[in-house]
Amino acid sequence: MRDADWAIVDELRNGRANAPLISERADYSTQYIRERLGRLKEDDVVISLGHGLYEINEDEVPDNA
């Protein structure tokens, strides 16, 4: 996973969030966060709740090695 992915995971560990909120807190562009959320969704690391809202799927978060 990329640094931005870990930033997303860290933000979602604090609760559900959307791309604009994550991008503001993690200091990445909203477009890039949306792209990474899409990839994390494909890998089942995050779950889309609809209307742009996401939550973490802790069971699928890889070890930070």
C-alpha positions as CSV (number, residue, x, y, z in Angstrom):
1,M,0.0,0.0,0.0
2,R,1.1,3.6,-0.6
3,D,1.5,6.3,1.9
4,A,-1.8,7.8,0.9
5,D,-3.5,4.5,1.5
6,W,-2.2,4.4,5.0
7,A,-3.4,8.0,5.5
8,I,-6.9,6.9,4.4
9,V,-6.8,3.9,6.7
10,D,-5.8,6.1,9.6
11,E,-8.6,8.6,8.9
12,L,-11.2,5.8,8.6
13,R,-10.1,4.3,11.9
14,N,-11.5,7.5,13.4
15,G,-14.9,6.8,11.8
16,R,-16.7,7.0,8.5
17,A,-15.6,9.7,6.0
18,N,-15.8,10.9,2.4
19,A,-13.0,11.7,0.0
20,P,-13.1,15.5,0.5
21,L,-12.9,15.2,4.3
22,I,-10.0,12.6,4.1
23,S,-8.2,14.7,1.5
24,E,-8.4,17.8,3.7
25,R,-7.1,16.0,6.8
26,A,-4.5,13.9,5.0
27,D,-3.2,16.7,2.8
28,Y,-3.8,15.0,-0.6
29,S,-5.9,16.1,-3.5
30,T,-9.5,14.9,-3.4
31,Q,-9.1,13.4,-6.9
32,Y,-6.1,11.3,-5.7
33,I,-8.0,10.2,-2.5
34,R,-11.0,9.1,-4.7
35,E,-8.6,7.1,-6.9
36,R,-7.0,5.4,-3.9
37,L,-10.4,4.7,-2.3
38,G,-11.4,3.0,-5.5
39,R,-8.4,0.8,-5.3
40,L,-8.8,0.1,-1.6
41,K,-12.5,-0.8,-2.3
42,E,-11.3,-3.3,-5.0
43,D,-9.0,-4.9,-2.4
44,D,-11.9,-4.9,0.2
45,V,-9.9,-2.7,2.6
46,V,-12.7,-0.1,2.6
47,I,-16.4,-0.4,2.2
48,S,-18.5,2.0,0.2
49,L,-21.6,2.9,2.1
50,G,-23.1,4.9,-0.7
51,H,-23.2,8.7,-1.4
52,G,-19.4,8.8,-1.3
53,L,-19.2,7.7,2.3
54,Y,-16.6,5.0,3.3
55,E,-15.7,2.9,6.3
56,I,-12.8,0.6,7.0
57,N,-12.8,-3.1,6.8
58,E,-10.2,-3.9,9.5
59,D,-10.2,-7.6,8.6
60,E,-8.7,-6.8,5.2
61,V,-6.1,-4.1,6.2
62,P,-2.6,-5.6,5.6
63,D,0.1,-5.5,8.2
64,N,2.2,-2.4,7.9
65,A,5.5,-4.1,7.3
